[in-house]
Amino acid sequence: MRLPLLSLAFAIAAVLSAQASTPGLEVSANGRYLQWSDGSPFYPAADTAWRLATAYTEVEREAYLDQTVKDGFSAVLFSAVFPTGEAGGLSTGFHDQDLTQPKEAHWAKVDATVRAITDRGLVAIVSPFWKRGLDDILEGLEPEVCYRFGQWFANRYRENPKVIYFIGGDQRPGRGHTALVAIAKGIQSVYEGQAILAYHASSDYSSVEAFNDTPDWLRWNWTYAYSPAYKIKYPFAHNHANYNAAALPIFYSEGYYSAGPEIRIAQGKTTDRWGSRYVLRRQAWWASFLSGAAGQAYGAEAIWAYRRHGITWQKALKDPSRDDFQQLIRLVNQVPWWTFKPDIEGELLIREPGEAGDKQAIAAISEGGTMALVYTPVQQALRLDPSALGTGPWEVEWVDPVNGDTRPVPEALWNTGEAVEIRSPRRNHAGDSDFLLRLHVVAQ
């Protein structure tokens, strides 16, 4: 039986009179990154676990989250309702696919999942439901129903400072546009317009590109790109374009997933939505703050799906690609990443006109020019212009993105004040040829 609209199962009416609490996370003054209310920057290095609330048992959920904390992640991505079973759609969380008839037992499990994440110091990045395939349902909903559902959903977590939001799910708004906007506005009404809220679109579309008018409820811009081998855009190109398009924090939300070492994918190759270890590591660095992002997600097929092709989520926790992502997190924690600006115009990294595709190196420079980082996915000679940076003397070294080992670049080569050419090392610890070049002013 349908519940009255103003008395959704968990007392939606309370939302209408509740005073919004101050979010723990907010957008920085320059619009480029997320920060805590005390001003300290936050880089969401998120593990993707879309089905955490729908497929994992309580014991499994606790074990997974404990390991995720140990692995250095700062956030977990999941959807409160993810399509499962023959009925699919919204049936996991709602009776008769109806937003006004939530299933109490399911939402109690979602609430427990949120608490389990945030009690461990992680940030929960959560959506009310996974949008893909729901156009028929969403198109038939009244905007007022959707608006109040958004309020009901946000009110569940508004007192938890470590909860932030996205709507959508691997699909552009399409025929669900009106319903999705109403839900978004409902969420924002609970936070007086300050909720960290993004839209997760389809591959090659960011939140901003999915809503061309950049609506005021959108506070966070998610990018989503593989590479031309599978779709259209490279992660670095998608981030660069969105960095120039809007002053919103960029979060790289999705790309190739790791299928796990059990499924062998040739070096540098991809299969469907999976990539080899090298492809996953290259993607991670391309999609990082070096290209303008202020957060990013790692994805393993068997973790988000709970199990896939005989590979368990427990095995996926030991995936070498996950180790590589942890190495990226370590570097993020060592540098003032929030002060870095991507070198889109090639002021430091001198490039030929056009895009180099799979060989594309990217660079970023810190505010004041006292530090710079360059990532190259292949062994090549990099042409660099020191005039783009501050006054030295400089220390320059190659960093192995696999284990963090460093190799110094001779001082005589760099501290000349003129453009230089530096060739990257041949092999890293994994036997591949991608490397980071780190430059920083030596303290006097």
Protein Blocks (a to p, Z undefined) as FASTA:
>chain_A
ZZdfklgfkopmlmmmpccdddfbdcdfkopaccdfkopacdddddddfklmmmpcfklm
mmmmmmmmmnopabdcddfbacedjklmmlmmoghhiaklccfklmmmmmmmmmmmmmno
pacdddfbdfehplmmmmmpcfklmmmmmmmmmmmmmmpmkbccdedjhiafklmlmmmm
mmmmmmmmmnnopaccdddddehiafklmmmnopaklgbdcdddfbfklmmbcfklmmmm
mmmmpccddddfbdcddebjklccdehiaehjbccfklmmmmmmmmmmknopabdcdddf
klmnopaghiafklmmmgfklmmmmmmmmmmmmpcfklpccdfkommmccdedjekjmlc
cddddehilaccdddfbdcdddddfklpccdddddddddfknopacdddfklmmnopacd
ddddfbdfkopabdcdddddddZZ
